[in-house]
Amino acid sequence: MARLQALAAGLAVSLASTLAPMSAQAADPVGIYSLPDDVCANTAVHTTIQKRFRHQVTHVPNLPDVDIVDFYGASQTRYRAASSDSPIERRYCRAMARLSDGRDRTIWYLIEYGQGFASIGDNVEFCVSGFDRWNVYNAYCRVLR
């Protein structure tokens, strides 16, 4: 019974997040702009990025051993609403990340709604400028821009 309640709660949250940005869709269907954004500045998103970045610098050869210690200036750069062509709602964000070596780097990240493990929760993809050694996100993090 608990699984059924958790599934129902997850579906309710997913439906609410799908219906919330409808007013922005009507005004700008692609949503290309750069505005301060509470979702992009969400601490849960930043914590996920910090943990995954730590894993990246530990397991990819020849990357400096640094951590992300702070985020600032988070803004949304683009919003793609779910549609019949692309059923996944996506929010593209940009922020500055302060690293443990004292340098600031631009970080580009994408929040995909409903794309977490087994489609429960959200997925976050990120690229820190200068740390995409294998060009997973193309040169200069172009895929996430």
N, C-alpha and C positions, 0 to 999 in steps of 0.2 A: 504494500500500500504506500510505503514511503517513496518508492521509486516513481509511482504514478503521480504523487503529489509534487515531487521534484520536477518531473517532466512537465506537468501542467504549469508550474511556476516558471520554468524556463521558457515555455511557449508564450506565456503572458508577457514576460519581460521582452522577448524577441518581437512580439507583436507591437508592444508599446514603443519600442525603439524604431520600428518601421513606420509607425504612424506619426511620430513626433516631428520629423523634419518635413512634413508635407507642405508647409507654408513656404519654405525655402525652395522646394522643388518647383512650385508654380512660378516664382519670380526668376529663377535661374536654374534650368534643368541640369546643366553640367556642374555648376557651382564652383567656378574657378575664381578664387579670391584668397586673400590672406588676412584673416581676422583673428584676434585673440579668441581662444576657444577653451571652454571648460573641459570638454572631452579630451582634447589633445593635451591638456595640462593635468589630467587625472593621475594621481599618485600611483594607482594600481597599474596603469599602463607603463609609467616610468619605472616602477619596480620590476616589472616583467622585462623591460629592456635592459635594466642594469644586470639582472641575473643572467640573461642570455649573452650580453656583451662579455661578462666575466668568463663564461664558458668559451666564447669565441677566442678571446685573447689567450686563454689557457691551452686550447687545442689546435689553433692554427699556427704553423711555424712562422717565425720571423716577425711576429707582431709584438709591439712593446707591451710589457706587463703593467698595464694601467687599469684603473677602474673609473666608472662614471660616478662622480661624487655629487653632482647637482645638475638640474635642468633649469633653464630660464628662457623666456621669450617664446613659449610654445604658441603656435598659431596654426590654424587650418589653412591649407593651401588649395585643397580641392575636395569636393564632395560628390560622390557618385551614388545616386539613389538606386535601389533595386528596381529592375524593370524586367520585361519579358525577355529581352536580349541578354541581360546580366542580372540574375536573381540575387546577387550578393551585394549588400549595401557596403560601401567603402568610404572611409574618411582618411584623407591624406594630410599629414601634419609635418611641420618643420619646427625645430627648436635648436637651441644651443646647449651643448653638453660640456660641462666643466670636468676635465679629467683629473686624475690624482697626480699627474705630473705638472699641473698648473695651466695647461693649455686648454683653450676652448675650441671645440669642433662643432660643425654643423651636423645635425642628425636629422635624417629624413625617416619618417615611419608611417605605416599604413595600419589602420584598424579595420579588420574585416568582421562584420557582425554575423554571429551564428556559425563561425568557421573554426571554433575551438575543437578540442578532442571530442570525437563522435558527434560533431555539430552542436555541442553544448558549450556555451560561452563564446567569447570572441577570440580572434587570432590577431597577433601583432607581428608585423614584419618591420625590420629596421635596417638602416645603413648609416654608419658613422663615416663621414668623409675622411678618406685616408686609411680606412681599416678594412676595405673590401678587397683584400689581397687577391682573391680568385675571381674577381669581377662577377660575382653572383648577381648583382643589381646593375650591371653594365658600368661603363666608365662614369665616375663622379656621382654614383648613386642615381643615375638617370631613371631607372625603372620606378623608383619611389617618389620622384619629383612630381 
